[in-house]
Amino acid sequence: MSKYRTRLPQMEGQPFLTDGGLETTLVFHEGIDLPHFAAFPLLQDEAGARLLRRYFQTYVAIAQRFHAGLILEAATWRASPDWGALLGYSPSSLAEVNRAAIRLLEEIREEAQLSQPAVISGCVGPRGDGYVPSAAMTIGEAATFHWPQIVTFAASAADMVSAITMNYTAEAIGVALAAEAARMPVAISFTVETDGRLPTGQPLGEAIQEVDDATAGYPSYFMINCAHPEHFEPALGQGAWTGRIRGLRANASRLSHAELNEATELDAGDPGELGASYAGLLRGPLPNLTVLGGCCGTDHRHIESIADACVRRS
């Protein structure tokens, strides 16, 4: 059963770690072929489930070492209707794999016996590409599209929903409204480009304000993903909206999304430098930052460096 759905502990100021780039780790470090960049089919066999368990246990160990909280993010970024259909999943089999992803995290949480809270999050990804606002929907269409996955999480032990790599506001609003209807806390994470704006060209602050206005501020918090800190830090400014940002899943690489799409080798950047960048954001424009993770190109080394730079200061 869920533990923290009515009161998310990461809202109370203490640091929480989460994982790095799951899909890039599986592809580049584990040599796993992921059709459509989907990790959730690994849950369908024992070897795949063991691999995912080992992956998450790596981050459990880091959280234990730093006495930090932990967000366990389900491997369900692609486990939504359109992507599931491309991979041969029926609505019922897709619901079952979403449940299996949460059960795996529930088992890991129970076995770990962490000294700090471990929050289970059901990950929701975009209907289209994570970098490009394709398959654009209206707010109502987005709420309808994402409802089956969100309501499945609501009937599980998931404590919350995280909508990661959202790249236009209508889809983000639809996810938030569906989460509200399912009585699930939700975090909205926006993809930003090298200029700190959404792929649509909308400034990040405007996007956050638009979502808050359309949902009466329902999202528990917002996050930034898929960009190096030097890409978005200049765009943060001094607006009050920056206080709504509590999570960060930055890229280790300074490459643009177009360059990353063309890359045949992993650009892992510099873990120490990335950790220092997070610490600078925490001291400066993002003082409410509590959820610390990674995105493209990051792995446990980056999360260790981020923890060393940010958690020990608390």
KOLNUMAR-559981 format. One line per field, with one value per residue (C-alpha): residue number from 1; x, y, z. Coordinates in nm, 3 decimals. Example, Ala and Ser with C-alpha at 12.3 -4.5 7.8 and 13.67 -1.06 7.14 Angstrom:
2
pos <- c(1  2)
X <- c(1.230  1.367)
Y <- c(-0.450  -0.106)
Z <- c(0.780  0.714)
END
This chain:
314
pos <- c(1  2  3  4  5  6  7  8  9  10  11  12  13  14  15  16  17  18  19  20  21  22  23  24  25  26  27  28  29  30  31  32  33  34  35  36  37  38  39  40  41  42  43  44  45  46  47  48  49  50  51  52  53  54  55  56  57  58  59  60  61  62  63  64  65  66  67  68  69  70  71  72  73  74  75  76  77  78  79  80  81  82  83  84  85  86  87  88  89  90  91  92  93  94  95  96  97  98  99  100  101  102  103  104  105  106  107  108  109  110  111  112  113  114  115  116  117  118  119  120  121  122  123  124  125  126  127  128  129  130  131  132  133  134  135  136  137  138  139  140  141  142  143  144  145  146  147  148  149  150  151  152  153  154  155  156  157  158  159  160  161  162  163  164  165  166  167  168  169  170  171  172  173  174  175  176  177  178  179  180  181  182  183  184  185  186  187  188  189  190  191  192  193  194  195  196  197  198  199  200  201  202  203  204  205  206  207  208  209  210  211  212  213  214  215  216  217  218  219  220  221  222  223  224  225  226  227  228  229  230  231  232  233  234  235  236  237  238  239  240  241  242  243  244  245  246  247  248  249  250  251  252  253  254  255  256  257  258  259  260  261  262  263  264  265  266  267  268  269  270  271  272  273  274  275  276  277  278  279  280  281  282  283  284  285  286  287  288  289  290  291  292  293  294  295  296  297  298  299  300  301  302  303  304  305  306  307  308  309  310  311  312  313  314)
X <- c(0.000  0.108  0.284  0.312  0.026  -0.139  0.186  0.489  0.800  1.008  0.788  0.933  1.279  1.500  1.707  1.584  1.787  1.646  1.807  1.998  1.918  1.761  1.727  2.074  2.225  2.051  2.150  2.508  2.627  2.426  2.411  2.034  1.831  1.529  1.281  1.125  1.353  1.110  1.242  0.915  0.919  1.214  0.960  0.813  1.090  1.299  1.633  1.496  1.331  1.658  1.842  1.595  1.608  1.988  1.967  1.737  1.929  2.235  2.049  1.910  2.270  2.364  2.068  2.162  2.521  2.420  2.123  1.901  1.544  1.481  1.236  1.195  1.078  0.900  1.036  0.708  0.803  0.691  0.415  0.127  -0.133  0.036  0.384  0.240  0.049  0.366  0.529  0.235  0.067  -0.310  -0.471  -0.499  -0.141  -0.017  -0.205  -0.050  0.305  0.244  0.130  0.435  0.666  0.518  0.526  0.897  0.962  0.741  0.950  1.273  1.146  1.041  1.373  1.589  1.470  1.602  1.655  1.481  1.154  1.146  0.869  0.735  0.651  0.461  0.642  0.433  0.600  0.480  0.252  0.504  0.877  1.040  1.235  0.981  0.619  0.480  0.140  0.010  -0.320  -0.573  -0.594  -0.899  -0.736  -0.425  -0.625  -0.812  -0.496  -0.302  -0.595  -0.554  -0.194  -0.261  -0.566  -0.362  -0.104  -0.382  -0.491  -0.134  0.119  0.245  0.267  0.258  0.283  0.577  0.519  0.868  0.984  0.668  0.742  0.423  0.174  -0.153  -0.023  0.116  -0.217  -0.404  -0.179  -0.228  -0.606  -0.613  -0.397  -0.630  -0.931  -0.750  -0.655  -0.286  -0.015  0.173  0.504  0.541  0.888  0.950  1.203  1.396  1.630  1.976  1.810  1.616  1.283  1.044  1.078  0.773  0.974  0.768  0.969  0.978  0.829  0.531  0.476  0.475  0.238  0.006  -0.016  -0.077  -0.346  -0.526  -0.519  -0.555  -0.196  -0.264  0.087  0.281  0.590  0.768  1.095  1.341  1.482  1.693  1.929  2.265  2.244  2.435  2.155  1.874  2.036  2.048  1.674  1.572  1.580  1.422  1.056  0.849  0.777  1.125  1.002  0.770  1.072  1.169  1.321  1.602  1.697  1.968  2.180  2.550  2.607  2.609  2.493  2.164  1.874  1.935  2.298  2.204  1.962  2.246  2.507  2.632  2.844  2.742  2.846  2.866  3.009  3.187  3.008  3.196  3.115  2.749  2.737  2.892  2.633  2.349  2.497  2.521  2.157  2.055  2.248  2.121  1.811  1.654  1.656  1.355  1.533  1.488  1.463  1.804  1.845  1.976  1.864  2.044  2.400  2.387  2.432  2.517  2.848  2.665  2.413  2.696  2.863  2.535  2.477  2.828  2.784  2.427  2.322  2.615  2.556  2.220)
Y <- c(0.000  0.360  0.528  0.895  0.976  1.218  1.390  1.378  1.401  1.570  1.877  1.924  2.045  1.741  1.615  1.323  1.140  0.966  0.773  0.883  0.809  0.461  0.411  0.543  0.326  0.018  0.091  0.215  0.041  -0.282  -0.325  -0.381  -0.318  -0.105  -0.080  0.266  0.341  0.151  -0.013  -0.156  -0.476  -0.591  -0.660  -0.942  -1.192  -1.287  -1.174  -0.830  -0.788  -0.884  -0.624  -0.351  -0.461  -0.435  -0.094  0.048  -0.117  0.081  0.402  0.259  0.205  0.564  0.701  0.484  0.605  0.970  0.927  1.088  1.027  0.840  0.865  0.526  0.612  0.329  0.210  0.311  0.623  0.450  0.234  0.441  0.344  0.451  0.329  0.011  -0.061  -0.015  -0.279  -0.521  -0.459  -0.465  -0.226  -0.506  -0.627  -0.269  -0.214  -0.531  -0.424  -0.086  -0.269  -0.496  -0.195  -0.056  -0.397  -0.424  -0.088  -0.183  -0.497  -0.299  -0.044  -0.312  -0.495  -0.183  -0.064  0.286  0.529  0.800  0.786  0.613  0.746  0.531  0.729  0.612  0.762  0.903  1.004  1.210  1.067  1.172  1.239  1.360  1.629  1.740  1.849  1.592  1.422  1.746  1.716  1.945  1.948  1.720  1.476  1.462  1.392  1.112  0.966  0.950  0.845  0.463  0.471  0.717  0.534  0.210  0.382  0.509  0.150  0.046  0.126  0.430  0.741  0.986  1.036  1.204  1.333  1.347  1.509  1.709  1.955  2.156  2.283  2.129  1.777  1.876  2.028  1.719  1.494  1.717  1.714  1.336  1.296  1.522  1.317  1.002  1.173  1.126  1.382  1.479  1.639  1.795  1.790  2.002  1.939  2.255  2.343  2.501  2.844  2.732  2.744  2.460  2.308  2.517  2.831  2.913  3.044  2.797  3.045  3.107  2.733  2.673  2.963  2.840  2.494  2.640  2.875  2.595  2.353  2.587  2.500  2.126  1.992  1.930  2.073  2.115  1.977  2.046  1.764  1.689  1.988  2.075  2.331  2.590  2.577  2.676  2.858  3.195  3.165  3.114  3.482  3.606  3.518  3.368  3.073  2.936  2.847  2.590  2.398  2.125  1.865  1.847  1.576  1.746  1.607  1.550  1.643  1.994  1.864  1.988  1.747  1.729  1.639  1.379  1.218  1.177  1.061  0.702  0.719  0.819  1.165  1.124  1.470  1.529  1.392  1.621  1.927  1.829  1.790  2.135  2.282  2.135  2.278  2.620  2.609  2.508  2.798  3.039  3.044  2.712  2.720  2.481  2.206  1.876  1.605  1.542  1.305  1.281  1.242  1.164  1.042  1.020  0.714  0.629  0.819  1.144  1.087  1.014  1.342  1.532  1.379  1.462  1.824  1.880  1.635  1.674  2.046  1.984)
Z <- c(0.000  -0.047  0.244  0.154  -0.084  0.159  0.261  0.032  0.249  -0.022  0.032  0.380  0.286  0.333  0.037  -0.171  -0.430  -0.733  -1.016  -1.323  -1.685  -1.673  -2.047  -2.135  -1.860  -1.997  -2.358  -2.317  -1.998  -2.005  -2.383  -2.378  -2.691  -2.598  -2.885  -2.880  -2.580  -2.358  -2.040  -1.910  -2.126  -1.913  -1.639  -1.847  -1.777  -1.474  -1.619  -1.708  -1.369  -1.196  -1.402  -1.303  -0.940  -0.943  -1.108  -0.839  -0.556  -0.666  -0.585  -0.263  -0.151  -0.237  -0.042  0.254  0.246  0.246  0.483  0.221  0.120  -0.205  -0.493  -0.661  -1.013  -1.195  -1.529  -1.696  -1.894  -2.216  -2.062  -2.201  -2.466  -2.791  -2.703  -2.554  -2.874  -3.080  -2.861  -2.890  -2.554  -2.512  -2.262  -2.006  -2.047  -2.029  -1.703  -1.564  -1.651  -1.488  -1.174  -1.193  -1.209  -0.888  -0.717  -0.791  -0.624  -0.331  -0.276  -0.302  -0.050  0.196  0.167  0.196  0.538  0.471  0.756  0.551  0.351  0.013  -0.211  -0.495  -0.808  -1.113  -1.412  -1.697  -2.022  -2.318  -2.582  -2.845  -2.848  -2.527  -2.710  -2.969  -2.906  -3.148  -3.122  -2.971  -2.785  -2.629  -2.251  -2.256  -2.499  -2.282  -1.967  -2.144  -2.295  -1.968  -1.749  -1.787  -1.665  -1.385  -1.254  -1.256  -1.036  -0.810  -0.745  -0.658  -0.385  -0.578  -0.363  -0.653  -1.028  -1.201  -1.554  -1.702  -2.028  -2.079  -2.358  -2.403  -2.151  -2.273  -2.212  -1.872  -1.772  -1.890  -1.681  -1.376  -1.412  -1.459  -1.148  -0.952  -1.063  -0.947  -0.619  -0.688  -0.610  -0.925  -1.018  -1.362  -1.519  -1.827  -2.102  -2.183  -2.468  -2.459  -2.417  -2.109  -2.292  -2.368  -2.718  -2.816  -2.740  -2.432  -2.135  -1.847  -1.600  -1.828  -1.869  -1.494  -1.439  -1.715  -1.559  -1.214  -1.347  -1.534  -1.240  -0.941  -0.851  -0.825  -0.905  -0.586  -0.755  -1.085  -1.217  -1.498  -1.711  -2.017  -2.020  -1.871  -1.586  -1.787  -2.045  -1.812  -1.519  -1.702  -1.772  -1.409  -1.315  -0.994  -1.048  -0.768  -0.999  -0.932  -0.583  -0.745  -0.876  -0.631  -0.861  -1.111  -1.359  -1.560  -1.841  -1.787  -2.150  -2.291  -2.631  -2.772  -2.810  -3.185  -3.122  -2.861  -3.106  -3.356  -3.105  -3.133  -2.818  -2.468  -2.351  -1.973  -1.906  -1.575  -1.265  -1.028  -1.233  -1.247  -0.869  -0.823  -1.063  -0.857  -0.540  -0.703  -0.808  -0.456  -0.304  -0.567  -0.788  -0.674  -0.291  -0.269  -0.463  -0.278  -0.547  -0.701  -0.995  -1.348  -1.706  -2.032  -1.985  -1.607  -1.388  -1.028  -1.048  -1.117  -0.839  -0.594  -0.692  -0.661  -0.318  -0.208  -0.317  -0.199  0.071  0.306  0.323  0.493)
END
